[in-house]
Amino acid sequence: MRLILIDSGVGGLTVARAIRATMPVQMLYVADNAGFPYGALTDVDLVARIERLVVRALDLVDADGLVVACNTASTVVLDALRARHAIPIIGVVPAVKWAASISESRRIGVLATAATVARPYLAELIKRFAGDCEVFVHGAAGLADLAERAFRGELVADSALIDEIAPLFAPVGADAIDTVALGCTHYPLLQARIEAAFPGVRFLDPAGAVARQVARVVSPGGAWRGSVAPDTVLFTAQPEHRGALQAALRAEAFPRLAVSPI
């Protein structure tokens, strides 16, 4: 299977991991670091930017499917992309339904970026799937950036992670939260450390559900055809700490790093 994945940084690699664990796949991963963070863009600008990325990526690779591996972008761009492109397009949403289905306390959390929290899509998701739960939502200001830094080998203190997440548990009743839906693909890069910092709470990564959806709706189309090699990560600006980042990407089975402003 030939896939394009798009995110504002390396967070979507958590989705790539889950897809690789499910099926044979070759990927072009577009890391739009020039646009990071997507929450800083208006909806109109975000749709236009990702459309440009998609057009460019499809010029480079004859793909069977496209994954928008970013929660913030998925809340905004999917309908527009599906109206313009014939290939299957899959997005990422916080695992609210899953969290509500397994919570014993009936108090669940959603940990996302401020941009995802602010958009109506999340409120609709909670209303649809978690109506019998008390839901606490927190938009973390800098957790995605901490994940980016940790991925490329920078020292990120546990206290910094705790400072970003602790407000989720601060409101009255939130101490009974037993399950948290992660609403940013960056956060599972830190999941083991987050779970260690908040013992007794389950943090749910939706990447497995995305991989299953890819398997359901995308049909393999044959050998890789494109002007870039398979399993390339294409950055839209020169990334920081390139050497350390390249080593981390190789560990994720992406041996090639390229830069192409879009």
Secondary structure, 3 states (H helix, E strand, C coil): CEEEEEECCCCCHHHHHHHHHHCCCEEEEEECHHHCCHHHCCHHHHHHHHHHHHHHHHHHECCCEEEECCHHHHHHHHHHHHHHCCCCEECCCCCHHHHHHHCCCCEEEEEEEHHHHHCHHHHHHHHHHCCCCEEEEEEECCHHHHHHHHHCCCCCCHHHHHHHHHHHHCCCCHHHCCEEEEECCCHHHHHHHHHHHCCCCEEECCHHHHHHHHHHHCCCCCCCCECCCCCEEEECCCCCCHHHHHHHHHHCCCCEEEECCC
